[in-house]
Amino acid sequence: MSMYPVRDSGIKKKAQKGCISNGVYAVASSGGKDSTHALYQAQKRGLNVRWLLHLYNPDNSRIRFHGYRKEVIIRQAKTVGLEQLVMPARWDNYDEDFKRALKKLKQRGVEGLIFGEINPVRDSKDGEKVQKDGISNEVNLEDCRKYNERMVKQEGLKYYAPLWKIPPGAVLEKFIKQGFKAVVCSVWEKLLNKKYLGREINEEFLKDISKEKNVDVCGENGEYHSLVYDGPCFKEPLSYKIHGVHQEKENVFLDIR
């Protein structure tokens, strides 16, 4: 029996008019704010989301860039109440590992894959391009999106990114106002001060990070990553503990278990 009360998320189950498909969908999930936000937006728009796809680094059994162990994200999927496919993916064999995961999803009846991709080309505050070291990330992130879309469609699946081209500031503000709770689990010190590590992502966080120069508020340049532990699509909060901090070069991580 759960230690938390099961809550009604209020998500509409019936497919809405204009919905891209009534088939079964999965979310490419890291457990962070963007993929979780995309999950909720897809559910609100009537998509039948039943699966979460988690790819982890087999060298350390952790979720890349986020730093927490795969067991954390497995528990998170249970709190959301969705089935999950958890598979290793090596950088030197990523294409093949990704294809293998897509094939397994398709075998399970999945017809489309949802991504939490955001394009930080324009800041919601001043409309200027977000840049790092004088180079805009517009092309890099568009290439990443195109890669995911190509890989998914090659396997006969649909691609859907509900947050794409929405200004990052608007995305994060909506995430907070909808009642999600998340913690910053990793920081890339090259781009963001590690004082943000462990901070709750709330209105105060949005206010502070919006003041940082050359920083995307959603962390789309890799400034930070997050773990979502509660929100409107959760049946119960995710219980976790922090066992210190560990660092890999310029990346600082919470050791979340």
Residue pairs with C-beta under 8 A, 6 or more apart in sequence:
2 236
3 236
3 239
4 236
4 237
5 236
6 235
6 236
7 234
7 235
7 236
9 43
9 232
9 233
9 234
9 235
10 232
11 40
11 43
11 44
11 232
11 233
12 43
12 44
12 46
13 46
14 46
15 22
15 46
15 47
15 48
16 45
16 46
19 45
19 46
19 47
20 47
20 112
20 158
20 160
21 47
21 111
21 112
21 158
22 46
22 48
23 48
23 110
23 111
23 112
23 158
24 48
24 49
24 50
24 51
24 109
24 110
24 111
24 112
25 42
25 47
25 48
25 49
25 50
25 51
25 110
25 111
25 112
25 113
25 114
25 158
25 160
26 49
26 50
26 51
26 52
26 53
26 85
26 105
26 110
26 112
26 113
26 114
27 35
27 38
27 39
27 42
27 49
27 51
27 52
27 53
27 82
27 113
27 114
27 115
27 116
28 35
28 53
28 55
28 113
28 114
28 115
28 116
28 148
29 35
29 36
29 39
29 52
29 53
29 54
29 73
29 77
29 116
30 54
30 63
30 64
30 65
30 66
30 73
30 116
30 225
31 54
31 63
31 66
31 68
31 72
31 73
31 76
31 227
31 228
32 66
32 116
32 182
32 185
32 225
32 226
32 227
32 228
33 116
33 172
33 175
33 180
33 182
33 201
33 218
33 226
33 228
34 116
34 117
34 118
34 163
34 171
34 218
35 115
35 116
36 116
36 180
36 182
36 228
36 231
36 233
37 116
37 163
37 171
37 174
37 175
37 178
37 180
38 114
38 115
38 116
38 117
38 161
38 162
38 163
39 49
39 52
39 80
39 114
39 116
39 233
40 178
40 180
40 231
40 232
40 233
41 162
41 163
42 49
42 114
42 160
42 162
43 49
43 233
45 162
47 112
47 114
47 160
49 82
49 114
50 82
50 83
50 110
51 82
51 83
51 84
51 85
51 105
51 108
51 110
52 77
52 80
52 82
52 83
52 84
52 85
53 84
53 85
53 87
53 101
53 105
53 113
54 63
54 70
54 73
54 74
54 77
54 84
54 85
54 86
54 87
55 64
55 87
55 88
55 89
55 97
55 98
55 101
56 62
56 63
56 64
56 70
56 73
56 86
56 87
56 88
56 89
57 63
57 64
57 88
57 89
57 90
58 88
58 89
58 90
59 90
61 69
61 70
62 68
62 69
62 70
63 69
63 70
63 72
63 73
65 186
65 222
65 225
65 251
66 185
66 186
66 225
66 226
66 227
66 253
67 185
67 186
67 225
67 246
67 251
67 253
67 254
67 255
67 256
68 185
68 227
68 253
68 254
68 255
68 256
68 257
69 256
69 257
70 86
71 257
72 227
72 238
72 240
72 256
72 257
73 86
74 84
74 86
75 238
75 239
75 240
76 227
76 228
76 229
76 238
77 83
77 84
79 234
79 235
79 236
79 237
79 238
80 233
80 234
80 235
81 235
83 108
85 101
85 104
85 105
85 108
87 97
87 100
87 101
87 104
88 97
89 97
89 98
89 101
90 97
95 151
98 151
99 151
99 154
99 155
102 113
102 151
102 152
102 155
102 157
103 155
105 113
105 157
106 155
106 156
106 157
110 157
111 157
111 158
112 152
112 157
112 158
112 159
112 160
113 148
113 152
113 157
113 158
113 159
113 160
114 160
114 161
114 162
115 145
115 148
115 159
115 160
115 161
116 161
116 163
117 141
117 144
117 145
117 148
117 161
117 163
117 164
118 141
118 163
118 164
118 166
118 168
118 171
118 218
118 220
119 138
119 141
119 142
119 145
119 164
119 165
119 220
120 130
120 137
120 141
120 168
120 216
120 218
120 220
120 221
121 129
121 130
121 136
121 137
121 138
121 141
122 128
122 129
122 130
122 167
123 129
123 130
123 167
123 168
123 169
123 216
123 217
124 167
124 168
124 169
124 170
124 217
125 169
125 210
129 136
129 138
130 136
130 137
130 214
130 216
130 220
130 221
131 137
131 214
132 191
132 214
132 221
137 216
137 220
137 221
141 220
145 161
145 164
148 159
149 159
152 158
152 159
153 159
163 171
168 216
168 217
168 218
168 220
169 206
169 210
169 217
171 218
172 201
172 206
172 217
172 218
173 206
175 182
175 201
176 201
176 202
176 203
176 206
178 231
178 232
179 231
179 232
180 201
180 228
180 230
180 231
180 232
181 200
181 201
181 228
181 229
181 230
181 231
181 237
182 200
182 201
182 226
182 227
182 228
182 229
183 198
183 199
183 200
183 201
183 226
183 227
183 229
183 254
184 196
184 197
184 198
184 199
184 201
184 205
184 224
184 225
184 226
184 254
185 197
185 225
185 226
185 227
185 253
185 254
185 256
186 197
186 224
186 225
186 251
186 252
186 253
186 254
187 193
187 194
187 196
187 197
187 223
187 224
187 251
187 252
188 222
188 223
188 224
188 250
188 251
189 250
189 251
189 252
190 250
191 214
191 215
191 221
191 222
191 223
192 212
192 215
192 219
192 223
192 224
194 252
196 205
196 209
196 224
197 224
197 245
197 252
197 254
198 242
198 254
199 205
201 226
206 217
209 215
209 217
210 217
215 221
215 223
216 223
219 225
219 226
227 238
227 240
227 256
228 238
229 237
229 238
229 240
230 237
230 238
240 256
240 257
241 256
241 257
242 254
242 255
242 256
242 257
243 255
243 256
243 257
244 254
244 255
245 252
245 253
245 254
245 255
246 252
246 253
246 255
247 253
